[in-house]
Amino acid sequence: MALPAPLPPPRRALGTRPQLSDEAAARIRELIMDGRVRPGDYLRLERLALEFGISVTPVREALKSLRSEGFVVLEPRRGFVVAPLSKRDVQDLFWVQAGIAAELTARAARRAGPATVRELDGLQRALERAVDARRPDLTEEYDHLFHREINLAADSPKLAWSLATTARYVPRGLYGRLAGWPALAAADHALILAALRGGDARAAGAEMRGHIVRVGELLTAHLERRGMWRPAGGP
């Protein structure tokens, strides 16, 4: 199956830095998780290298890395192919994220002092301004900083590492393209912040869990609209 539709031009060439293959892997994850390439599509090394403005070697290394993560499979004499990705797979990714993020948030609620709450409050106000200005890029940046501040407050680096490992399956830059995500982020963060301000660990964890699950539902709906999965009973 040929690679569908010309890919959007890269924002910039990736260059020749040591982490080049990691950046290429992130771009390919984005193509997959955004539904721009689909299960069964072949990923042509030369085509991807041209689109990313890099050589074939880091693209090959990126695809090897993605193979170990289960994103692609290598078919002998045919090349790399996008691996099956079911609706349940996407839901499971967010189920895991939700559980870890909820525990981190509960721990943060028990430890967060006035300075942390003030920092979170400032980030929330900045996020709301970005939503009002219809700047999904800034919204996503403040969203990242908001979650990072909570994870730091939890003082549980191994658990935070586990969350980051799971969360990388959905590259930054994708959330801002999900219909309804900016408003959802602003509303859910306000509830999380209120629980943290009150030191209510149980409520803070529950609000974070619900938030992550709802974001997963938005991504699932996004992929459905892109035709990632055939309707039940379809051809």
Secondary structure as the mmCIF struct_conf table of DSSP 4:
data_model
#
loop_
_struct_conf.conf_type_id
_struct_conf.id
_struct_conf.beg_label_comp_id
_struct_conf.beg_label_asym_id
_struct_conf.beg_label_seq_id
_struct_conf.end_label_comp_id
_struct_conf.end_label_asym_id
_struct_conf.end_label_seq_id
HELX_LH_PP_P HELX_LH_PP_P1 ALA A 2 PRO A 4
BEND BEND1 ALA A 5 ALA A 5
HELX_LH_PP_P HELX_LH_PP_P2 PRO A 6 PRO A 10
BEND BEND2 ARG A 11 ARG A 12
BEND BEND3 THR A 16 THR A 16
TURN_TY1_P TURN_TY1_P1 PRO A 18 GLN A 19
HELX_RH_AL_P HELX_RH_AL_P1 LEU A 20 MET A 33
TURN_TY1_P TURN_TY1_P2 ASP A 34 GLY A 35
BEND BEND4 ARG A 36 VAL A 37
TURN_TY1_P TURN_TY1_P3 PRO A 39 GLY A 40
STRN STRN1 TYR A 42 LEU A 43
HELX_RH_AL_P HELX_RH_AL_P2 LEU A 45 PHE A 52
TURN_TY1_P TURN_TY1_P4 GLY A 53 GLY A 53
BEND BEND5 ILE A 54 ILE A 54
HELX_RH_AL_P HELX_RH_AL_P3 VAL A 56 GLU A 69
TURN_TY1_P TURN_TY1_P5 GLY A 70 GLY A 70
BEND BEND6 PHE A 71 PHE A 71
STRN STRN2 VAL A 72 GLU A 75
TURN_TY1_P TURN_TY1_P6 PRO A 76 ARG A 78
STRN STRN3 GLY A 79 VAL A 82
HELX_LH_PP_P HELX_LH_PP_P3 ALA A 83 PRO A 84
HELX_RH_AL_P HELX_RH_AL_P4 LYS A 87 ARG A 111
HELX_RH_AL_P HELX_RH_AL_P5 PRO A 114 ASP A 132
TURN_TY1_P TURN_TY1_P7 ALA A 133 ARG A 134
HELX_RH_AL_P HELX_RH_AL_P6 PRO A 136 ALA A 154
TURN_TY1_P TURN_TY1_P8 ASP A 155 ASP A 155
HELX_RH_AL_P HELX_RH_AL_P7 PRO A 157 ALA A 167
TURN_TY1_P TURN_TY1_P9 ARG A 168 TYR A 169
BEND BEND7 VAL A 170 VAL A 170
TURN_TY1_P TURN_TY1_P10 ARG A 172 GLY A 173
BEND BEND8 LEU A 174 LEU A 174
HELX_RH_3T_P HELX_RH_3T_P1 TYR A 175 ARG A 177
BEND BEND9 LEU A 178 LEU A 178
TURN_TY1_P TURN_TY1_P11 ALA A 179 GLY A 180
HELX_RH_AL_P HELX_RH_AL_P8 TRP A 181 ARG A 197
TURN_TY1_P TURN_TY1_P12 GLY A 198 GLY A 199
HELX_RH_AL_P HELX_RH_AL_P9 ALA A 201 ARG A 225
TURN_TY1_P TURN_TY1_P13 ARG A 226 GLY A 227
BEND BEND10 TRP A 229 TRP A 229
HELX_LH_PP_P HELX_LH_PP_P4 ARG A 230 PRO A 231
TURN_TY1_P TURN_TY1_P14 ALA A 232 GLY A 233
#
